[in-house]
Amino acid sequence: MKNIGLVVAYRGDAFAGWQIQKNARTVEGELKRAAAEVTGEPVTIYGAGRTDAGVHARGQRANFKTASSIPAERFAYALNAHLPEACRVMSSFEVPLDFHSRYDAKGKCYTYRIYRGPIADPLTADFSWQVSYFLDVDRMRAAAGDAVGTHDFKSFQAAGSSAKTSVRRVDRIAITEDGPMLIVQYIGNGFLYNMVRILTGTLVAIGSGKLAPDAMAGIIAAKDRNAAGVTAPAKGLELTRVYYENNFIKM
């Protein structure tokens, strides 16, 4: 028996999210089916995170155990032959038998893309949120700084979360510009349900002047979802990387 680690990329708009659902195509479901076809065994897929419908991934992590004799590094090619084009295993490798993609994760990096312009770019529209009004990037950066650190992020948690606590540590929020594209990168030890999308919606509200420049600290203190901004669209969000203590990071 061996444990196979995977780095998985997918277009979120092609799936009803990561987690297996009845009568819906999901990333976990497609990986489970493909692995069973390749190994001839019933397979359980363990993912690092449950991305929602429409959310993309470049560095999702997963693992499964198998008695197959296929070399670990060849599983990427074998699985891709059985997966839809919208989902690809970018690499596969053997990890310790007790490794678990979710429970061993130490942190995650998410990237959110905002396209600033009056007309949507057809080449990026599926992967970004178009905002046609002016955004003050300096105000957004200052507000992002107020969200860095360990806080109770209840104001940024959508209804339906099963998290035992809403306290999380955000290590970094970096906002960079690439022409009309505004790229917001979040790194932290974990994120609540829709937390990144609500944080992004709040930063956009601050950048546009709908919320005060110093609103972020008050929103965090309120611990009230109604105090924060809108939930940014799923299509702008990407799970970029998952971090592990023992550097099981192979892209």
C-alpha positions in Angstrom: 0.0 0.0 0.0 1.3 3.5 -0.8 -0.1 7.0 -0.5 -0.1 9.1 -3.6 0.0 12.9 -3.3 -1.5 15.1 -6.1 -1.3 18.7 -7.2 -4.6 19.4 -9.0 -5.7 22.3 -11.2 -9.2 22.9 -12.5 -11.6 25.4 -13.9 -14.3 26.0 -11.2 -17.0 26.9 -13.7 -17.0 23.3 -15.0 -17.9 21.8 -11.7 -20.4 22.1 -8.9 -17.5 22.5 -6.4 -15.0 20.1 -5.0 -17.1 17.9 -2.7 -19.0 14.9 -4.1 -22.7 15.6 -4.7 -25.5 13.5 -6.0 -26.4 14.3 -9.7 -23.7 16.9 -10.1 -20.2 16.8 -11.5 -17.6 17.7 -8.9 -13.8 17.6 -8.8 -13.6 15.1 -6.0 -16.1 12.9 -7.9 -14.1 13.0 -11.1 -10.9 12.2 -9.4 -12.4 9.3 -7.5 -13.9 7.9 -10.7 -10.6 8.3 -12.6 -8.5 6.8 -9.8 -10.8 3.8 -9.5 -10.6 3.2 -13.3 -6.8 3.5 -13.3 -6.2 1.2 -10.2 -9.1 -1.1 -10.5 -9.8 -0.5 -6.8 -12.3 1.5 -4.8 -10.5 4.8 -3.9 -11.1 7.5 -1.4 -9.8 11.0 -2.4 -8.8 13.3 0.4 -8.6 17.0 -0.6 -7.0 19.9 1.1 -10.0 22.2 0.8 -13.6 22.2 -0.4 -13.7 24.9 -3.1 -17.2 26.1 -4.0 -18.8 26.0 -7.4 -17.1 28.4 -9.7 -13.9 28.7 -7.7 -10.8 27.7 -9.7 -7.6 26.0 -8.5 -4.0 25.9 -9.6 -2.6 24.2 -6.5 -5.3 22.2 -4.9 -3.8 19.2 -3.0 -5.2 15.7 -2.7 -4.1 12.2 -1.8 -5.3 8.6 -2.0 -4.0 5.2 -1.0 -3.6 2.3 -3.4 -2.0 -1.1 -3.8 -1.4 -0.4 -7.5 2.1 -1.1 -8.9 2.0 2.1 -11.1 4.9 4.3 -10.2 3.8 7.3 -8.1 5.0 9.9 -10.6 3.1 8.2 -13.5 -0.3 8.6 -11.8 -0.6 12.2 -13.1 -0.5 10.9 -16.7 -2.7 7.9 -16.0 -5.4 10.0 -14.2 -5.4 12.8 -16.8 -6.3 10.2 -19.5 -9.6 9.6 -17.5 -10.3 13.2 -16.4 -12.2 16.0 -18.3 -10.1 18.7 -19.8 -11.2 21.2 -17.2 -9.4 19.2 -14.5 -5.7 18.2 -14.6 -3.4 16.5 -12.1 -0.2 18.6 -12.5 2.0 16.2 -10.6 1.8 13.1 -8.5 4.3 11.7 -6.0 4.5 9.3 -3.1 3.9 10.8 0.4 4.1 9.1 3.8 1.3 6.7 4.6 0.0 8.8 7.4 0.0 12.0 5.3 -3.4 13.7 4.9 -3.9 16.6 2.5 -6.4 18.4 4.7 -5.3 17.7 8.2 -1.6 18.2 7.6 -2.1 21.5 5.8 -0.4 24.4 7.6 -1.7 27.2 5.4 -3.2 28.2 2.1 -2.7 30.9 -0.5 -5.7 32.2 -2.5 -5.5 34.7 -5.4 -8.4 36.9 -6.3 -8.4 38.8 -9.7 -10.3 42.0 -10.3 -10.5 43.4 -13.8 -10.8 47.2 -13.8 -12.5 48.5 -17.0 -15.8 49.5 -18.6 -15.7 46.6 -21.0 -15.0 43.0 -19.9 -12.0 41.4 -21.4 -13.2 38.1 -23.1 -9.9 36.4 -22.4 -10.0 37.0 -18.7 -13.7 37.3 -18.0 -14.1 33.7 -16.8 -11.3 34.2 -14.2 -11.9 37.7 -12.8 -14.5 40.1 -11.4 -15.1 43.0 -13.6 -15.4 46.3 -11.7 -16.1 49.3 -14.0 -15.8 52.0 -11.4 -12.6 53.6 -10.0 -10.8 51.9 -7.1 -8.3 53.6 -4.9 -5.7 51.0 -4.6 -3.8 52.8 -1.8 -7.0 52.8 0.3 -7.4 49.1 -0.4 -3.8 48.3 0.7 -4.2 50.2 3.9 -7.4 48.4 4.7 -5.9 45.0 3.9 -3.1 45.8 6.4 -5.8 46.1 9.1 -7.0 42.6 8.3 -3.6 41.0 8.7 -3.0 39.2 11.9 -5.1 36.8 14.2 -8.7 38.0 14.5 -12.2 36.7 14.9 -13.3 36.9 11.3 -17.0 36.2 12.0 -18.0 39.3 9.9 -16.4 37.6 6.9 -18.1 34.2 7.4 -21.0 33.2 5.2 -24.0 31.4 6.6 -23.8 27.6 6.6 -20.3 27.3 7.9 -19.5 24.3 10.2 -16.3 25.8 11.6 -15.9 25.4 15.3 -14.3 28.8 15.6 -14.2 31.9 13.4 -10.7 32.9 14.7 -8.1 32.7 11.9 -4.6 34.0 11.2 -4.0 36.0 8.0 -0.3 36.3 7.4 -0.3 38.4 4.2 -2.7 40.3 1.9 -0.8 41.6 -1.1 -2.4 43.8 -3.8 -0.5 44.2 -7.0 -1.4 45.8 -10.4 -0.9 44.2 -13.8 -2.4 46.7 -16.2 -6.1 46.7 -15.7 -5.9 43.6 -13.6 -5.8 44.0 -9.8 -4.4 40.9 -8.1 -5.1 40.3 -4.4 -3.2 37.4 -2.8 -4.2 36.1 0.6 -2.0 33.8 2.7 -3.1 32.4 6.1 -3.4 29.4 8.3 -7.0 28.8 7.2 -10.0 30.6 5.8 -13.7 30.5 6.7 -16.5 29.7 4.3 -16.5 32.5 1.7 -14.0 34.5 3.8 -11.7 35.5 1.0 -14.6 36.5 -1.3 -16.2 38.6 1.5 -12.8 40.2 2.3 -12.4 41.1 -1.4 -15.9 42.6 -1.6 -15.1 44.7 1.5 -11.8 45.9 0.0 -13.6 46.9 -3.2 -16.2 48.8 -1.2 -13.4 50.6 0.6 -11.5 51.3 -2.6 -14.6 52.7 -4.3 -15.6 54.9 -1.4 -18.7 53.0 -0.4 -17.1 52.3 2.9 -14.7 54.5 4.9 -11.0 54.1 4.5 -10.6 53.0 8.1 -13.7 50.7 8.1 -11.9 47.4 8.2 -11.0 47.4 11.9 -14.6 48.2 12.9 -16.0 45.6 10.6 -13.8 42.9 12.2 -14.8 44.1 15.7 -18.5 44.0 14.8 -18.5 40.2 14.3 -21.5 40.7 12.1 -21.7 39.6 8.5 -24.0 42.6 7.7 -21.2 45.0 8.5 -18.9 43.7 5.7 -19.1 44.2 2.0 -20.7 42.0 -0.7 -19.4 38.5 -1.5 -17.2 38.8 -4.5 -18.1 36.5 -7.4 -16.6 33.0 -7.3 -15.1 33.2 -10.7 -12.4 35.6 -9.6 -11.0 33.3 -6.9 -8.3 30.7 -7.3 -6.8 28.3 -4.7 -3.2 28.9 -5.6 -1.2 26.8 -3.1 -1.4 24.7 0.0 1.5 24.8 2.5 2.9 21.8 4.4 5.4 21.6 7.2 7.6 18.9 5.5 7.6 20.7 2.1 5.3 18.3 0.2 5.0 21.0 -2.3 5.7 19.8 -5.8 4.3 21.8 -8.7 
